[in-house]
Amino acid sequence: MRLDAHRLRLLLLAWPAAGLVIGLLLSWLAPEAAPVVLALATLPVLLVLLRDIAQGLLRGNAGLDLLAALSMAGALAMGEELAGAVVALMFAGGRFLEDHARERARREMTALLARQPRHAARHGPEGIEEVPVAALRPGDRVLVRQGEVVPVDGRALGPAVLDTAALTGEPIPITLAAGDPVLSGATNAGEAFTLEAEREAAESTLAGIIRLVEQAQASRPPMARLADRWALGFLAVTLLLAGLAWLEAEDPRRALAVLVVATPCPLILAVPVALIAGLSRAARAGVLVKSGAALETLARVRVLLLDKTGTLTEGRVRLLETRPAAATPPEELLRLAASLDQASGHPVAQGLVEAARARGLPLSLPEAVQEEAGAGIAGRVEGRAVALGGPGFVAAHGWTEAAGADGHPPGSLRVCVVVDGAPAGLLVLADPLRGDAEAMLATARAAGIRRIVLLSGDRAPVAEAVGSALGIDTVLAERSPAEKVAAVLREKPAGPVLMLGDGVNDAPALAAADIGVAMGARGAAASAEAADAVVLVDRIDRLAEAMRIARRARGIALQSVAAGIGLSVLGMLAAAAGHLTPVQGAVLQEAIDVAVILNALRALRG
């Protein structure tokens, strides 16, 4: 359908262009034939335009296309065939240029559609087999060759080098180790590696992004809908001015000149082009905004609410310090604790295991493991009785409070370790702040954010330590999902509210905010579905960049509208006073249209 529409607009542009050239030549060679040729050059464009107007009226839409139809019909009726042909050519040219501009603006967003792989190399019982991507299931092992696009989300079974530029805008390839998560849509920039699928293709990151792209392309932003309403007012003013010019001069050509100067209006050209360009720029920066409406809201945000874990912090517990008892070497304390924690799925346990493996410590398989959810874990490692957790849990295994009396950094967590019934030491862990968090908040304030609120379900001391470190205005801790929604609603009177989060518990607050933004790189699928925009790369500084892009795109749209309408009004007044002929008015207006479209495309540039 898109190809057919493009060919039709190209044909409609070529027809009046050829007719105008032939008509001008005949005006010297055979003057009596020139009006006929010019009229024939105008009619196809007029007929297509009348069809579009009729279809629009059936849908309840009316706009400035009516002015173009009146101009062409009036020119033919008044014997101004040259003016009619110029209007037809410039109108078809404006439509073609607008279509070209939209396609150029969408290019960054639609690039992902072409990247979606159709087949994958799966390890089968008889070796590698080519299967449709839709046939892949969790647990399948997939060979990703050099240069291929990763077909589904999963985990690398060996080292891998991935180019994620198409997903995140990050130009530098990333290096992954065995066990690291791999997002579909990335390109293998190194040697072939094997991926263990964790999701089906329809549920993968790339499929989700493509659905979001299609949503964004199908939406009509409120600013564009508002432009339609303004267009009706402009239509009424134009018809009134044309009628007054006709009555004052008693010359219908004055009215025709006014009509052609106002055909078509930059209002309906500049706004959608600028906003689609803004969506494309944001996608290139690693933030996929689902709609033009969301982009407009992003440009007007005044209050920023943020979750803590996984948003302002890395969302992964890291070992800060090892405090062994006198008889226990530091590395041995960590090795025994991490060996036991291999049997736990708790984030703290995963942090200890990662720290031990990063130090190259050999871990043993634990035995007789007993875990109390959220409190601690006990078992045997290499024949030794090991227990670790909070003071309350390990007290029954031989821990004394005096062994952990030393202080620890604000927001950190102490893991007490007991070996063979005696205190073995402390492990101090924390979820560190993102390196780009402080810069993002500073940029957000510079972009117009007046108030920043930390909205967390975590303990008050931890949340307040993060808020103090980042200079956040208000810290709201220990909030349930329902309380987060209530906090979002309380902030709305201060201006449009943006909520940034990444967890399932953030989804209701994201949906309640004027614009919800999800951290999609590692965040929960529920938060991405509820959000109006998704940060594709695991960096929150991209949100501030998206806000800057949104403000610039909206500003360019308003600037184009103001300049285009202002110039059109001046031209209409000149035409009403008799200073412009219908032909001159048509050329002037189409020059304005070309200028505002080119200005709107500035939103594509940084």
VEXVO-520183 format. One line per 5 residues: number of its first residue (from 0); their letters; for each residue x, y, z of C-alpha. Coordinates in steps of 0.02 Angstrom, whole numbers, plus 32768, in hexadecimal, padded with zeros to 4 digits. Example, Ala and Ser with C-alpha at 12.3 -4.5 7.8 and 13.67 -1.06 7.14 Angstrom:
BEGIN
0> AS> 8267:7F1F:8186 ~ 82AC:7FCB:8165
END
This chain:
BEGIN
0> MRLDA> 8000:8000:8000 ~ 808D:8076:802C ~ 80E1:8057:7F84 ~ 803E:8077:7F26 ~ 801F:811A:7F84
5> HRLRL> 80D1:8151:7F5F ~ 80BE:812C:7EA5 ~ 8019:8188:7E9F ~ 8065:8224:7EED ~ 80F9:821A:7E77
10> LLLAW> 8081:820C:7DE3 ~ 8018:829D:7E23 ~ 80B6:8305:7E2F ~ 80F5:82D6:7D82 ~ 804E:82F4:7D29
15> PAAGL> 8036:83AE:7D53 ~ 80F1:83CC:7D40 ~ 80EF:8389:7C8E ~ 804C:83E3:7C68 ~ 808F:8488:7CA9
20> VIGLL> 812D:847B:7C3F ~ 80CA:844D:7BA3 ~ 8048:84D4:7BC5 ~ 80CD:855B:7BD7 ~ 811D:8525:7B34
25> LSWLA> 8075:8527:7ADB ~ 8051:85D8:7B1B ~ 80D7:8610:7AA0 ~ 80BC:8590:7A17 ~ 7FFF:8573:7A1A
30> PEAAP> 7FAD:85EA:7A99 ~ 7EFE:85A7:7A7A ~ 7F32:84F6:7AB0 ~ 7F91:852A:7B4E ~ 7EF6:8540:7BC0
35> VVLAL> 7EB7:8493:7B93 ~ 7F5C:8440:7BBE ~ 7F6B:84A1:7C61 ~ 7EB9:8471:7C91 ~ 7EDE:83BA:7C6D
40> ATLPV> 7F7A:83C8:7CDA ~ 7F0F:8406:7D6B ~ 7E78:8391:7D62 ~ 7EC6:82EB:7D9E ~ 7F0D:833E:7E39
45> LLVLL> 7E66:8394:7E5B ~ 7E06:82F1:7E48 ~ 7E79:8291:7EBE ~ 7E6F:8320:7F3A ~ 7DAF:8322:7F33
50> RDIAQ> 7DB0:8266:7F54 ~ 7E21:827F:7FED ~ 7DB2:830B:802D ~ 7D17:829D:801C ~ 7D6B:820F:807A
55> GLLRG> 7DA2:8286:8101 ~ 7CF3:82CC:8116 ~ 7CAE:821C:8129 ~ 7D2B:8202:81B8 ~ 7CF9:82A9:8205
60> NAGLD> 7D9B:8301:81D1 ~ 7DA0:83A5:8174 ~ 7E36:8411:8154 ~ 7E94:8484:80E2 ~ 7E93:840C:8050
65> LLAAL> 7DEC:8460:8029 ~ 7E4B:8503:8005 ~ 7EB7:84AA:7F85 ~ 7E1D:8463:7F30 ~ 7DC6:850E:7F2F
70> SMAGA> 7E63:855F:7EE7 ~ 7E74:84E4:7E58 ~ 7DBA:84E0:7E31 ~ 7DAF:859E:7E3B ~ 7E46:85B4:7DCA
75> LAMGE> 7DF9:8543:7D46 ~ 7D51:859B:7D54 ~ 7D9D:8649:7D43 ~ 7E0D:861F:7CB0 ~ 7EAC:8623:7D1B
80> ELAGA> 7EE9:857B:7CDB ~ 7FA0:85A9:7CFA ~ 7F7C:85CF:7DB2 ~ 7F1B:852B:7DC0 ~ 7FAC:84C8:7D78
85> VVALM> 8028:851E:7DED ~ 7FB9:84F8:7E83 ~ 7FA6:8442:7E49 ~ 8062:842F:7E32 ~ 808E:8481:7ED8
90> FAGGR> 8007:8422:7F36 ~ 8041:837B:7EEE ~ 80F5:83AE:7F10 ~ 80CB:83DB:7FC4 ~ 8076:8333:7FDE
95> FLEDH> 810A:82D8:7F91 ~ 8187:833B:7FFA ~ 8122:831B:8098 ~ 811C:8261:8070 ~ 81D7:8260:8051
100> ARERA> 81F7:82BF:80F3 ~ 818D:8245:8159 ~ 81E9:81B0:810F ~ 8291:81FF:8135 ~ 825B:8224:81E7
105> RREMT> 821E:8171:8201 ~ 82BE:8124:81BE ~ 8311:810D:8267 ~ 8276:80BB:82B1 ~ 824E:8047:8220
110> ALLAR> 8302:800A:8210 ~ 82DD:7F88:8296 ~ 8250:7F3C:822F ~ 82CA:7F07:81A8 ~ 8341:7EBE:822A
115> QPRHA> 82C7:7E3D:826C ~ 8313:7D93:8241 ~ 82A4:7D0E:81F2 ~ 830D:7C71:8212 ~ 8385:7C35:8298
120> ARHGP> 8409:7BAD:82A7 ~ 83D1:7B39:8333 ~ 8436:7AAC:8381 ~ 83D5:7A0C:835F ~ 83F2:7953:837E
125> EGIEE> 8446:7942:82D4 ~ 84A7:79E6:82D8 ~ 847E:7A98:82A2 ~ 83D3:7AAD:8251 ~ 8385:7B47:8202
130> VPVAA> 82DA:7B69:824D ~ 8260:7BFC:824A ~ 827F:7C74:82D8 ~ 81CA:7C5B:830F ~ 81F4:7BA4:8331
135> LRPGD> 8276:7BCD:83B8 ~ 8245:7BA2:846A ~ 8293:7BCA:8515 ~ 8324:7B53:8533 ~ 8353:7B42:847B
140> RVLVR> 840B:7B5C:8452 ~ 8422:7BD1:83BE ~ 84C1:7BEF:835B ~ 84D7:7CA9:8334 ~ 8556:7CBD:82A9
145> QGEVV> 85C2:7D55:828B ~ 855C:7DE5:8243 ~ 84B4:7D96:826C ~ 842B:7DEA:82D2 ~ 8403:7D95:8377
150> PVDGR> 8355:7D48:835A ~ 8314:7D34:840E ~ 833F:7D6A:84BE ~ 83AD:7CF3:851F ~ 8455:7CD7:8573
155> ALGPA> 84FF:7CC2:8522 ~ 854C:7C15:853D ~ 85F6:7C5C:8517 ~ 864E:7D02:84F9 ~ 85FB:7D75:8479
160> VLDTA> 8615:7E21:842D ~ 8574:7E7B:83FF ~ 854E:7F19:839E ~ 84B3:7F64:83F2 ~ 84B1:8008:8390
165> ALTGE> 840C:7FE0:833B ~ 83B9:7FC5:83E4 ~ 840C:8046:8452 ~ 846C:80C0:83E4 ~ 850D:808B:843D
170> PIPIT> 8594:8085:83B5 ~ 8614:801E:8419 ~ 85FA:7F60:8417 ~ 85E6:7F0D:84C1 ~ 8640:7E70:84FB
175> LAAGD> 85DC:7DEC:8557 ~ 8614:7D59:85C0 ~ 85C2:7CAF:85CE ~ 851D:7CC0:862B ~ 8502:7D78:85FF
180> PVLSG> 8455:7DA8:85BB ~ 8446:7DC8:8500 ~ 83BD:7E35:84B3 ~ 8372:7E09:840B ~ 8393:7E8A:8383
185> ATNAG> 844C:7E9D:83AB ~ 84CA:7E6B:8324 ~ 8556:7DEE:8342 ~ 85F3:7E55:8325 ~ 866C:7DCA:8358
190> EAFTL> 8681:7D0F:8342 ~ 85EB:7C9B:833D ~ 85A3:7C72:83E7 ~ 8517:7C06:842C ~ 8480:7C54:847F
195> EAERE> 8406:7BFC:84F3 ~ 8359:7C41:84CD ~ 82F4:7C82:8561 ~ 825C:7CC6:8505 ~ 81FB:7CA1:8469
200> AAEST> 8216:7D16:83D5 ~ 816B:7D69:83EC ~ 8199:7D98:849F ~ 824B:7DD1:847C ~ 8293:7E80:848A
205> LAGII> 829A:7E9A:83CD ~ 81E5:7E65:83B4 ~ 81AE:7EDA:843F ~ 820F:7F6B:83F4 ~ 81C2:7F4D:834A
210> RLVEQ> 8114:7F50:8397 ~ 813F:7FF5:83EC ~ 8180:803C:8348 ~ 80DE:800F:82F1 ~ 807B:8062:837D
215> AQASR> 80E2:80FF:836F ~ 80CE:810A:82B4 ~ 8011:80F1:82BB ~ 7FF1:8175:833F ~ 7FB8:8228:8320
220> PPMAR> 7FFC:829E:83A4 ~ 7F86:831A:83FA ~ 7FE9:83A9:83AE ~ 7FC0:8368:8300 ~ 7F09:8354:832E
225> LADRW> 7F0C:8404:8374 ~ 7F55:843D:82CF ~ 7EBC:83F6:8277 ~ 7E4B:8461:82E5 ~ 7EB6:84FB:82C5
230> ALGFL> 7EAC:84D2:820C ~ 7DEE:84E2:820F ~ 7DFD:858E:825D ~ 7E7E:85C0:81DC ~ 7E0A:8580:8153
235> AVTLL> 7D7D:85F0:8193 ~ 7DEE:8689:819C ~ 7E2F:8668:80EC ~ 7D81:8659:80A2 ~ 7D49:86F8:80FC
240> LAGLA> 7DE0:875A:80BE ~ 7DC9:8719:800D ~ 7D12:874C:800F ~ 7D3B:87FB:8050 ~ 7DC2:8810:7FCA
245> WLEAE> 7D45:87DE:7F44 ~ 7CC1:8858:7F84 ~ 7D3E:88E7:7F9B ~ 7D8E:88D9:7EEE ~ 7CF9:888D:7E95
250> DPRRA> 7D76:8815:7E49 ~ 7D6B:875A:7E6A ~ 7E23:8749:7E3E ~ 7E4F:87A3:7EDF ~ 7DF2:871B:7F40
255> LAVLV> 7E4B:8696:7ED9 ~ 7EF4:86E2:7F00 ~ 7ECB:86DD:7FBB ~ 7E98:8626:7FAF ~ 7F35:85EE:7F55
260> VATPC> 7FA7:8648:7FD1 ~ 7F57:85E2:805D ~ 7F66:853A:8003 ~ 7F98:84CA:805A ~ 7FC1:8504:810A
265> PLILA> 806A:84E3:815F ~ 8007:84B8:81FB ~ 7FDA:840A:81BB ~ 8086:83E8:8170 ~ 8106:8420:81F2
270> VPVAL> 80BD:83D5:8291 ~ 80B9:831B:8261 ~ 8160:8324:8208 ~ 81B8:8374:829E ~ 816C:82FB:831C
275> IAGLS> 8192:8260:82B4 ~ 8243:82A2:82A2 ~ 824B:82B3:835F ~ 8211:81FF:8376 ~ 829B:81C6:82FF
280> RAARA> 8321:822B:8359 ~ 82EB:81E6:8402 ~ 82F1:8134:83BE ~ 83A0:8155:837C ~ 83D2:818F:842B
285> GVLVK> 8393:80ED:8478 ~ 82E6:8124:84B5 ~ 8250:80DE:8459 ~ 81BC:8154:8471 ~ 811A:80F9:8448
290> SGAAL> 80B8:818B:8400 ~ 80BD:8240:83CB ~ 804C:8267:845F ~ 80CF:8222:84D6 ~ 8157:8286:847F
295> ETLAR> 80F3:8326:8498 ~ 80D7:82FE:8550 ~ 8190:82D6:8565 ~ 81B6:8385:8524 ~ 8147:83D5:85AA
300> VRVLL> 8177:836E:8645 ~ 8193:83D2:86E5 ~ 8195:834A:876D ~ 8205:82B0:8769 ~ 81E3:8218:87D8
305> LDKTG> 8262:818B:87DB ~ 826A:80DD:8822 ~ 830E:80B1:8879 ~ 833E:7FFD:885A ~ 8372:7FDE:87A6
310> TLTEG> 834E:8093:8778 ~ 83BF:8103:87E0 ~ 8424:806E:881B ~ 846D:7FE0:87B5 ~ 83EA:7F65:87F4
315> RVRLL> 8472:7EE6:881E ~ 84BD:7ECD:88CA ~ 857A:7EDF:88CD ~ 85F8:7EB2:8952 ~ 8643:7F4E:89A1
320> ETRPA> 86AD:7F07:8A2D ~ 86E4:7E64:8A7D ~ 86FE:7E67:8B3B ~ 8740:7DBD:8B73 ~ 875B:7D85:8C24
325> AATPP> 8810:7D76:8C5C ~ 8824:7CBE:8C2F ~ 87CC:7CC5:8B84 ~ 8824:7D05:8AE6 ~ 87B7:7D82:8A83
330> EELLR> 87B4:7D19:89E4 ~ 8785:7C7D:8A46 ~ 86F5:7CD8:8A9B ~ 86AF:7D0D:89F2 ~ 86CD:7C62:89A2
335> LAASL> 866E:7C02:8A28 ~ 85DE:7C7E:8A29 ~ 85D0:7C81:896A ~ 85D9:7BC3:8960 ~ 8542:7BB5:89D3
340> DQASG> 84E6:7C42:897A ~ 84EC:7BE4:88D5 ~ 8451:7B8B:8915 ~ 83F1:7C2F:892B ~ 8399:7C9C:88AC
345> HPVAQ> 839A:7D37:891B ~ 83EA:7DD3:88CB ~ 8464:7DE1:895D ~ 849A:7D2D:8940 ~ 84B2:7D4F:8887
350> GLVEA> 851E:7DE6:88B3 ~ 858F:7D7D:8922 ~ 85A0:7CF4:889F ~ 85CC:7D74:8819 ~ 864F:7DC4:888B
355> ARARG> 86A0:7D1C:88AF ~ 86A6:7CEA:87F9 ~ 86ED:7D95:87C9 ~ 877D:7D71:8841 ~ 8798:7CC4:87F5
360> LPLSL> 876C:7C68:8895 ~ 8743:7BAD:8881 ~ 8694:7B8C:88C2 ~ 8658:7AE6:8908 ~ 85AC:7A9C:8900
365> PEAVQ> 854B:7AB3:89A2 ~ 84EE:7A28:89FB ~ 845C:7A1A:8A77 ~ 8424:7ACA:8A4C ~ 8398:7B1C:8AAE
370> EEAGA> 835F:7BCC:8A7F ~ 82E8:7C40:8AD9 ~ 82A8:7CB9:8A55 ~ 82E5:7D6A:8A73 ~ 8342:7D39:8B13
375> GIAGR> 83D6:7CC7:8AED ~ 8418:7C20:8AB4 ~ 8475:7B90:8B08 ~ 84C7:7AF1:8ACB ~ 856B:7A96:8ABA
380> VEGRA> 85FD:7AC4:8A49 ~ 868E:7A48:8A3C ~ 8652:79F8:8ADD ~ 864D:7A9B:8B3F ~ 85AE:7AE5:8B88
385> VALGG> 8590:7B90:8B39 ~ 8503:7C0B:8B5B ~ 84EB:7CBD:8B1D ~ 8466:7D42:8B24 ~ 8425:7DC8:8B9A
390> PGFVA> 8457:7DCB:8C53 ~ 83AF:7D81:8C87 ~ 83C4:7CE9:8C16 ~ 847A:7CC1:8C3B ~ 8468:7CDA:8CF7
395> AHGWT> 8427:7C27:8D03 ~ 84C5:7BEA:8CAA ~ 8545:7C3A:8D1E ~ 8546:7CF3:8CED ~ 855D:7D78:8D74
400> EAAGA> 8529:7E2C:8D5A ~ 85D4:7E67:8D95 ~ 861F:7E18:8CF9 ~ 85BE:7E93:8C8C ~ 85C4:7F2F:8CF6
405> DGHPP> 862B:7F95:8C7B ~ 85CC:8015:8C12 ~ 85AA:8007:8B58 ~ 8587:8085:8ACC ~ 84D7:80CE:8AC0
410> GSLRV> 8467:8067:8A4F ~ 84D7:7FCE:8A57 ~ 84AB:7F1F:8A93 ~ 850B:7EB0:8B0E ~ 8513:7DF4:8AF1
415> CVVVD> 854E:7D9A:8B8E ~ 85B0:7CF8:8B70 ~ 85C1:7C69:8BED ~ 8635:7BD4:8BCD ~ 8633:7B3B:8C3D
420> GAPAG> 85D0:7B95:8CC3 ~ 8642:7C2D:8CD3 ~ 8637:7CDC:8C86 ~ 86A3:7CDF:8BE9 ~ 8688:7D94:8BB5
425> LLVLA> 861B:7E11:8B5A ~ 85FB:7E31:8AA2 ~ 85BF:7EE2:8A7A ~ 8559:7EF6:89DA ~ 84F9:7F81:8986
430> DPLRG> 8499:7FAA:88E8 ~ 850A:8036:88A4 ~ 84CD:80D2:884E ~ 84D5:80D7:8792 ~ 8568:8139:8753
435> DAEAM> 84F8:81A5:86E5 ~ 8470:81C8:8768 ~ 84B2:826D:87A8 ~ 84D4:82B2:86FA ~ 8426:827E:86BE
440> LATAR> 83D0:82D9:874D ~ 8438:8376:872F ~ 840D:8373:8675 ~ 8355:8356:869D ~ 8351:83F0:870D
445> AAGIR> 83A5:8455:8684 ~ 831F:8417:860A ~ 8292:845E:8674 ~ 8271:83DF:86FF ~ 823C:8441:879A
450> RIVLL> 8227:83B4:8817 ~ 8278:8307:882A ~ 822E:8282:889D ~ 827C:81D9:88CA ~ 81EB:815D:88D7
455> SGDRA> 8227:80B6:891A ~ 81E7:801A:896F ~ 828F:8004:89C5 ~ 82B7:8028:8A7C ~ 82BB:80DF:8AAF
460> PVAEA> 8375:80E7:8AE2 ~ 83AB:809E:8A3B ~ 833A:810F:89D3 ~ 8368:81AA:8A37 ~ 8422:8186:8A20
465> VGSAL> 8408:817E:8963 ~ 839E:821D:8964 ~ 841F:827C:89CA ~ 84AE:8245:8959 ~ 8452:8282:88BD
470> GIDTV> 8403:8321:8902 ~ 8351:82E5:88E4 ~ 82C7:835A:8922 ~ 8257:82D9:8979 ~ 8270:8223:89AB
475> LAERS> 81D7:81B2:89BF ~ 820E:8106:89FE ~ 81B9:8062:8A29 ~ 812B:8085:89AE ~ 80BB:7FFB:896C
480> PAEKV> 8083:7FFD:88B4 ~ 7FDE:804D:88E9 ~ 8038:80D1:894F ~ 80A9:80F5:88BA ~ 800F:8118:884F
485> AAVLR> 7FCC:818C:88D6 ~ 8073:81E9:88DB ~ 806E:8200:881E ~ 7FBE:8248:8825 ~ 7FEE:82C1:88B1
490> EKPAG> 8079:830A:8845 ~ 800D:832D:87AB ~ 7FD2:83DB:87E0 ~ 8088:8416:87D6 ~ 8091:83F0:871C
495> PVLML> 80A0:835A:86A6 ~ 80EB:82C7:8705 ~ 816B:824A:86C4 ~ 8183:81A6:8720 ~ 8220:813F:86FF
500> GDGVN> 8228:808C:873C ~ 8257:7FDB:870E ~ 81FC:7F5D:877B ~ 8152:7F07:8778 ~ 8124:7F6D:8812
505> DAPAL> 8144:800D:87AE ~ 80C6:7FE2:8723 ~ 802D:8031:8778 ~ 808B:80D3:879B ~ 80CE:80D8:86E9
510> AAADI> 801C:80C9:86A8 ~ 7FDC:8150:8720 ~ 8060:81D2:86F0 ~ 8049:824D:8662 ~ 80D9:81F0:8611
515> GVAMG> 8123:814E:8652 ~ 81D3:811B:861E ~ 8213:806A:863A ~ 82C6:802F:8643 ~ 82B2:7FAB:85BD
520> ARGAA> 8363:7F66:85B6 ~ 8350:7F02:8657 ~ 82A3:7F36:8693 ~ 8207:7ECD:86A3 ~ 8198:7EB2:860B
525> ASAEA> 8102:7EF3:866D ~ 8154:7F9C:8688 ~ 8180:7FAA:85CF ~ 80CC:7F83:859E ~ 8085:8005:8617
530> ADAVV> 8102:808C:85E5 ~ 80F2:8110:855D ~ 81AB:8105:8535 ~ 8234:8084:854D ~ 82EE:80A4:856B
535> LVDRI> 833C:801C:8501 ~ 83ED:802E:8541 ~ 841C:8014:85F8 ~ 8446:80CC:8612 ~ 83CF:814B:865F
540> DRLAE> 842E:81DF:8617 ~ 83D6:81B6:8573 ~ 8332:81F0:85C2 ~ 8375:82A1:85D6 ~ 83AE:829B:8521
545> AMRIA> 82FF:8264:84EB ~ 82B3:82F5:854D ~ 8326:836D:84F2 ~ 82F8:8321:844A ~ 823E:832C:8473
550> RRARG> 8248:83E3:84A6 ~ 82A9:840D:8409 ~ 822F:83B0:8396 ~ 8199:8405:83E5 ~ 81EF:84AF:83DC
555> IALQS> 8218:8498:8324 ~ 8163:8464:82FF ~ 811F:8500:8355 ~ 81A3:856D:8301 ~ 8175:8528:8255
560> VAAGI> 80BC:8543:8274 ~ 80D4:85F6:82B1 ~ 8147:8625:8221 ~ 80DD:85CE:819D ~ 8038:8617:81D8
565> GLSVL> 8083:86C4:81EB ~ 80C9:86C4:813A ~ 8026:867E:80F5 ~ 7FC0:8706:8148 ~ 8034:878D:8103
570> GMLAA> 8024:8740:8055 ~ 7F67:8738:8065 ~ 7F5E:87EF:8095 ~ 7FCD:881D:8002 ~ 7F5E:87B6:7F8D
575> AAGHL> 7EC0:8806:7FD3 ~ 7F0B:88B2:7FB2 ~ 7F2F:8882:7EFD ~ 7FEC:8876:7F0B ~ 7FF3:87BE:7EDC
580> TPVQG> 7FA7:8765:7E47 ~ 7F62:86B4:7E5E ~ 7FFE:8669:7E0C ~ 8074:86CF:7E7B ~ 800F:86A0:7F15
585> AVLQE> 8019:85E7:7EEE ~ 80D6:85ED:7ED6 ~ 80EB:8651:7F77 ~ 8084:85D9:7FE1 ~ 80D9:853D:7FA2
590> AIDVA> 8182:858C:7FC4 ~ 8147:85A6:8078 ~ 810F:84EF:8082 ~ 81B8:84AF:8046 ~ 8211:8520:80C3
595> VILNA> 81AC:84E5:815A ~ 81BF:842C:812D ~ 827C:8441:811D ~ 827D:849F:81C2 ~ 8219:8413:8216
600> LRALR> 829A:8395:81DC ~ 831B:83EF:8247 ~ 82D4:8387:82D5 ~ 8331:82F2:8289 ~ 83D9:8344:82AB
605> G> 8430:8353:8352
END
